[in-house]
Amino acid sequence: MMARIAEIESLVADQDRDTFLSDIALPHALALHFLVLGETANRLSDQFRAALPQIEWRKIVNLRHLIAHEYRRIDHAELWRLSLTHIPELKSALPSLPPPSEIF
């Protein structure tokens, strides 16, 4: 999830909203990252999600379903807003993983 969050942050960093939204590719790339983020959230164990009740897992997964199945309803301006408001909150709520050298 942290990799997707980093990609989302990278896409919107130093971007003007209107310029970003008028780009032919960037809004779709942003939607794809939200889709993958939602798919990842959907695959997390119930135990993991229960340990982080402050995260609105159902909303993250529902957004993934909207992007995947009702793509004509995607509101790229709303994804832009979520990138600036909720993504930083999600990033700070997720636990930090130790470096790979400490895991293996």
TIRO-2110 file (N, C-alpha, C; in Angstrom, 1 decimal):
// TIRO-2110
0.8, -1.2, 0.0, N, 1, A
0.0, 0.0, 0.0, CA, 1, A
0.9, 1.3, 0.0, C, 1, A
2.0, 1.2, 0.7, N, 2, A
2.8, 2.3, 0.8, CA, 2, A
3.4, 2.7, -0.6, C, 2, A
3.6, 1.7, -1.5, N, 3, A
4.1, 2.0, -2.8, CA, 3, A
3.1, 2.7, -3.6, C, 3, A
1.8, 2.3, -3.5, N, 4, A
0.7, 3.0, -4.2, CA, 4, A
0.6, 4.4, -3.7, C, 4, A
0.7, 4.6, -2.4, N, 5, A
0.6, 5.9, -1.8, CA, 5, A
1.7, 6.8, -2.3, C, 5, A
2.9, 6.3, -2.4, N, 6, A
4.0, 7.1, -2.9, CA, 6, A
3.8, 7.5, -4.4, C, 6, A
3.2, 6.6, -5.2, N, 7, A
2.9, 6.9, -6.6, CA, 7, A
1.8, 7.9, -6.7, C, 7, A
0.8, 7.9, -5.8, N, 8, A
-0.2, 8.9, -5.8, CA, 8, A
0.3, 10.2, -5.4, C, 8, A
1.1, 10.2, -4.4, N, 9, A
1.8, 11.5, -4.0, CA, 9, A
2.6, 12.1, -5.1, C, 9, A
3.4, 11.2, -5.7, N, 10, A
4.2, 11.6, -6.8, CA, 10, A
3.5, 12.2, -8.0, C, 10, A
2.3, 11.7, -8.3, N, 11, A
1.5, 12.2, -9.4, CA, 11, A
1.0, 13.6, -9.2, C, 11, A
0.6, 13.9, -8.0, N, 12, A
0.0, 15.1, -7.7, CA, 12, A
0.9, 16.2, -7.1, C, 12, A
2.1, 15.8, -6.8, N, 13, A
3.1, 16.7, -6.2, CA, 13, A
3.4, 17.8, -7.2, C, 13, A
3.4, 19.0, -6.7, N, 14, A
3.8, 20.2, -7.5, CA, 14, A
3.0, 20.4, -8.8, C, 14, A
1.7, 19.9, -8.7, N, 15, A
0.8, 20.0, -9.9, CA, 15, A
-0.3, 21.0, -9.5, C, 15, A
-0.6, 21.7, -10.5, N, 16, A
-1.8, 22.6, -10.4, CA, 16, A
-3.0, 21.7, -10.8, C, 16, A
-4.1, 21.8, -10.0, N, 17, A
-5.3, 21.0, -10.1, CA, 17, A
-5.8, 21.0, -11.6, C, 17, A
-6.0, 22.2, -12.1, N, 18, A
-6.6, 22.3, -13.4, CA, 18, A
-5.7, 21.8, -14.5, C, 18, A
-4.5, 22.0, -14.4, N, 19, A
-3.5, 21.5, -15.4, CA, 19, A
-3.5, 20.0, -15.3, C, 19, A
-3.5, 19.5, -14.1, N, 20, A
-3.4, 18.0, -13.9, CA, 20, A
-4.7, 17.4, -14.5, C, 20, A
-5.8, 18.0, -14.2, N, 21, A
-7.1, 17.4, -14.7, CA, 21, A
-7.3, 17.5, -16.2, C, 21, A
-6.6, 18.5, -16.8, N, 22, A
-6.7, 18.6, -18.3, CA, 22, A
-5.8, 17.7, -19.0, C, 22, A
-4.8, 17.1, -18.3, N, 23, A
-3.9, 16.2, -18.9, CA, 23, A
-4.6, 15.0, -19.4, C, 23, A
-4.2, 14.4, -20.6, N, 24, A
-4.9, 13.3, -21.1, CA, 24, A
-4.6, 12.0, -20.4, C, 24, A
-3.5, 11.9, -19.7, N, 25, A
-3.1, 10.6, -19.1, CA, 25, A
-3.0, 10.6, -17.5, C, 25, A
-2.6, 11.7, -17.0, N, 26, A
-2.4, 11.8, -15.5, CA, 26, A
-3.6, 11.4, -14.7, C, 26, A
-4.8, 11.9, -15.0, N, 27, A
-6.0, 11.5, -14.2, CA, 27, A
-6.3, 10.0, -14.2, C, 27, A
-6.0, 9.4, -15.4, N, 28, A
-6.3, 8.0, -15.5, CA, 28, A
-5.2, 7.2, -14.7, C, 28, A
-4.0, 7.7, -14.8, N, 29, A
-2.9, 7.0, -14.0, CA, 29, A
-3.3, 7.1, -12.5, C, 29, A
-3.8, 8.2, -12.1, N, 30, A
-4.2, 8.4, -10.7, CA, 30, A
-5.3, 7.4, -10.3, C, 30, A
-6.3, 7.3, -11.2, N, 31, A
-7.4, 6.3, -11.0, CA, 31, A
-6.8, 4.9, -10.8, C, 31, A
-5.9, 4.6, -11.7, N, 32, A
-5.3, 3.2, -11.6, CA, 32, A
-4.6, 3.0, -10.3, C, 32, A
-3.9, 3.9, -9.8, N, 33, A
-3.2, 3.8, -8.5, CA, 33, A
-4.3, 3.6, -7.4, C, 33, A
-5.4, 4.3, -7.4, N, 34, A
-6.4, 4.2, -6.4, CA, 34, A
-7.1, 2.8, -6.6, C, 34, A
-7.2, 2.3, -7.8, N, 35, A
-7.7, 1.0, -8.0, CA, 35, A
-6.8, -0.1, -7.4, C, 35, A
-5.5, 0.0, -7.6, N, 36, A
-4.6, -1.0, -7.0, CA, 36, A
-4.6, -0.8, -5.5, C, 36, A
-4.7, 0.4, -5.0, N, 37, A
-4.7, 0.6, -3.5, CA, 37, A
-5.9, -0.1, -2.9, C, 37, A
-7.1, 0.1, -3.6, N, 38, A
-8.3, -0.6, -3.1, CA, 38, A
-8.2, -2.1, -3.2, C, 38, A
-7.6, -2.6, -4.3, N, 39, A
-7.5, -4.1, -4.4, CA, 39, A
-6.6, -4.6, -3.3, C, 39, A
-5.6, -3.9, -3.0, N, 40, A
-4.7, -4.3, -1.9, CA, 40, A
-5.4, -4.3, -0.6, C, 40, A
-6.2, -3.2, -0.3, N, 41, A
-7.0, -3.2, 0.9, CA, 41, A
-8.0, -4.3, 1.0, C, 41, A
-8.5, -4.7, -0.1, N, 42, A
-9.5, -5.7, -0.1, CA, 42, A
-8.9, -7.1, 0.2, C, 42, A
-7.6, -7.3, -0.1, N, 43, A
-6.9, -8.5, 0.1, CA, 43, A
-6.3, -8.6, 1.5, C, 43, A
-6.3, -7.6, 2.3, N, 44, A
-5.8, -7.6, 3.6, CA, 44, A
-6.6, -8.5, 4.5, C, 44, A
-6.0, -9.1, 5.5, N, 45, A
-6.8, -10.0, 6.4, CA, 45, A
-7.7, -9.2, 7.3, C, 45, A
-8.8, -9.8, 7.7, N, 46, A
-9.7, -9.1, 8.6, CA, 46, A
-9.0, -8.7, 9.9, C, 46, A
-8.1, -9.5, 10.3, N, 47, A
-7.3, -9.2, 11.5, CA, 47, A
-6.5, -8.0, 11.4, C, 47, A
-5.9, -7.8, 10.2, N, 48, A
-5.1, -6.6, 10.0, CA, 48, A
-6.0, -5.4, 10.0, C, 48, A
-7.1, -5.5, 9.2, N, 49, A
-8.0, -4.3, 9.1, CA, 49, A
-8.6, -4.0, 10.5, C, 49, A
-8.9, -5.0, 11.3, N, 50, A
-9.5, -4.8, 12.6, CA, 50, A
-8.5, -4.1, 13.5, C, 50, A
-7.2, -4.3, 13.3, N, 51, A
-6.2, -3.7, 14.1, CA, 51, A
-6.1, -2.2, 13.8, C, 51, A
-6.6, -1.7, 12.7, N, 52, A
-6.5, -0.3, 12.3, CA, 52, A
-8.0, 0.2, 12.0, C, 52, A
-8.8, 0.3, 13.0, N, 53, A
-10.2, 0.6, 12.8, CA, 53, A
-10.4, 2.1, 12.4, C, 53, A
-9.4, 2.9, 12.5, N, 54, A
-9.5, 4.3, 12.2, CA, 54, A
-9.4, 4.5, 10.6, C, 54, A
-9.0, 3.5, 9.9, N, 55, A
-9.0, 3.5, 8.5, CA, 55, A
-10.3, 3.0, 7.9, C, 55, A
-10.8, 3.8, 7.0, N, 56, A
-12.1, 3.4, 6.4, CA, 56, A
-11.9, 2.4, 5.3, C, 56, A
-11.7, 1.2, 5.6, N, 57, A
-11.4, 0.1, 4.7, CA, 57, A
-12.5, 0.0, 3.6, C, 57, A
-13.7, -0.1, 4.1, N, 58, A
-14.8, -0.3, 3.2, CA, 58, A
-14.9, 0.8, 2.1, C, 58, A
-14.6, 2.0, 2.5, N, 59, A
-14.7, 3.1, 1.5, CA, 59, A
-13.5, 3.0, 0.5, C, 59, A
-12.4, 2.5, 0.9, N, 60, A
-11.3, 2.3, 0.0, CA, 60, A
-11.6, 1.2, -1.0, C, 60, A
-12.2, 0.1, -0.5, N, 61, A
-12.5, -1.0, -1.4, CA, 61, A
-13.7, -0.6, -2.3, C, 61, A
-14.7, 0.2, -1.8, N, 62, A
-15.8, 0.6, -2.6, CA, 62, A
-15.3, 1.5, -3.7, C, 62, A
-14.3, 2.4, -3.5, N, 63, A
-13.8, 3.2, -4.5, CA, 63, A
-13.1, 2.4, -5.6, C, 63, A
-12.4, 1.3, -5.2, N, 64, A
-11.8, 0.4, -6.2, CA, 64, A
-12.9, -0.2, -7.1, C, 64, A
-14.0, -0.6, -6.5, N, 65, A
-15.1, -1.2, -7.3, CA, 65, A
-15.7, -0.2, -8.3, C, 65, A
-15.8, 1.0, -7.8, N, 66, A
-16.4, 2.1, -8.7, CA, 66, A
-15.4, 2.3, -9.9, C, 66, A
-14.1, 2.4, -9.6, N, 67, A
-13.2, 2.6, -10.7, CA, 67, A
-13.1, 1.5, -11.7, C, 67, A
-13.2, 0.3, -11.1, N, 68, A
-13.1, -0.9, -11.9, CA, 68, A
-14.3, -1.2, -12.7, C, 68, A
-15.5, -1.0, -12.2, N, 69, A
-16.7, -1.4, -12.8, CA, 69, A
-17.7, -0.3, -13.3, C, 69, A
-17.4, 0.9, -12.8, N, 70, A
-18.3, 2.0, -13.3, CA, 70, A
-17.4, 3.2, -13.6, C, 70, A
-16.4, 2.8, -14.5, N, 71, A
-15.4, 3.8, -14.9, CA, 71, A
-16.0, 5.1, -15.5, C, 71, A
-17.2, 5.1, -16.0, N, 72, A
-17.7, 6.3, -16.6, CA, 72, A
-18.2, 7.3, -15.4, C, 72, A
-18.2, 6.8, -14.2, N, 73, A
-18.6, 7.6, -13.1, CA, 73, A
-17.4, 8.1, -12.3, C, 73, A
-16.2, 7.8, -12.8, N, 74, A
-15.0, 8.3, -12.1, CA, 74, A
-15.0, 9.8, -12.1, C, 74, A
-14.9, 10.4, -10.9, N, 75, A
-14.7, 11.8, -10.8, CA, 75, A
-13.3, 12.1, -10.5, C, 75, A
-12.5, 12.5, -11.6, N, 76, A
-11.1, 12.7, -11.4, CA, 76, A
-10.8, 13.9, -10.5, C, 76, A
-11.7, 14.9, -10.4, N, 77, A
-11.4, 16.0, -9.5, CA, 77, A
-11.6, 15.5, -8.0, C, 77, A
-12.5, 14.5, -7.8, N, 78, A
-12.6, 13.9, -6.5, CA, 78, A
-11.4, 13.1, -6.1, C, 78, A
-10.8, 12.4, -7.1, N, 79, A
-9.6, 11.6, -6.8, CA, 79, A
-8.4, 12.6, -6.5, C, 79, A
-8.4, 13.7, -7.2, N, 80, A
-7.4, 14.7, -6.9, CA, 80, A
-7.5, 15.2, -5.5, C, 80, A
-8.8, 15.5, -5.1, N, 81, A
-9.0, 15.9, -3.7, CA, 81, A
-8.6, 14.9, -2.7, C, 81, A
-9.0, 13.6, -2.9, N, 82, A
-8.6, 12.5, -2.0, CA, 82, A
-7.1, 12.4, -1.9, C, 82, A
-6.4, 12.6, -3.0, N, 83, A
-5.0, 12.5, -3.0, CA, 83, A
-4.3, 13.5, -2.1, C, 83, A
-5.0, 14.7, -2.0, N, 84, A
-4.4, 15.7, -1.1, CA, 84, A
-4.9, 15.7, 0.3, C, 84, A
-6.1, 15.1, 0.5, N, 85, A
-6.6, 15.1, 1.9, CA, 85, A
-6.5, 13.7, 2.6, C, 85, A
-7.0, 12.7, 1.9, N, 86, A
-7.1, 11.4, 2.6, CA, 86, A
-5.8, 10.5, 2.5, C, 86, A
-5.1, 10.7, 1.4, N, 87, A
-3.9, 9.9, 1.2, CA, 87, A
-2.9, 10.2, 2.3, C, 87, A
-2.6, 11.5, 2.6, N, 88, A
-1.7, 11.7, 3.8, CA, 88, A
-2.2, 11.1, 5.1, C, 88, A
-3.5, 11.1, 5.3, N, 89, A
-4.0, 10.5, 6.5, CA, 89, A
-3.8, 9.0, 6.5, C, 89, A
-4.1, 8.4, 5.4, N, 90, A
-3.9, 7.0, 5.3, CA, 90, A
-2.4, 6.6, 5.5, C, 90, A
-1.6, 7.4, 4.9, N, 91, A
-0.1, 7.1, 5.0, CA, 91, A
0.3, 7.2, 6.5, C, 91, A
-0.2, 8.1, 7.2, N, 92, A
0.2, 8.2, 8.6, CA, 92, A
-0.4, 7.2, 9.5, C, 92, A
-1.6, 6.6, 9.1, N, 93, A
-2.3, 5.6, 9.9, CA, 93, A
-1.7, 4.2, 9.7, C, 93, A
-1.1, 4.0, 8.5, N, 94, A
-0.6, 2.7, 8.3, CA, 94, A
0.7, 2.4, 9.1, C, 94, A
0.9, 1.2, 9.6, N, 95, A
2.1, 1.0, 10.3, CA, 95, A
3.4, 1.0, 9.4, C, 95, A
4.5, 1.4, 10.0, N, 96, A
5.7, 1.4, 9.2, CA, 96, A
6.3, 0.0, 9.3, C, 96, A
6.8, -0.5, 8.2, N, 97, A
7.5, -1.8, 8.1, CA, 97, A
8.9, -1.6, 8.4, C, 97, A
9.5, -2.6, 9.1, N, 98, A
11.0, -2.5, 9.3, CA, 98, A
11.7, -2.7, 7.9, C, 98, A
12.9, -2.2, 7.8, N, 99, A
13.7, -2.4, 6.6, CA, 99, A
13.8, -3.9, 6.3, C, 99, A
14.0, -4.2, 5.0, N, 100, A
14.1, -5.6, 4.6, CA, 100, A
15.2, -6.4, 5.4, C, 100, A
16.3, -5.7, 5.7, N, 101, A
17.4, -6.3, 6.5, CA, 101, A
17.0, -6.8, 7.8, C, 101, A
15.9, -6.2, 8.4, N, 102, A
15.4, -6.7, 9.7, CA, 102, A
14.4, -7.7, 9.6, C, 102, A
13.8, -7.9, 8.4, N, 103, A
12.8, -8.9, 8.2, CA, 103, A
13.4, -10.3, 7.8, C, 103, A
14.4, -10.2, 7.0, N, 104, A
14.9, -11.5, 6.5, CA, 104, A
16.2, -11.9, 7.2, C, 104, A
END
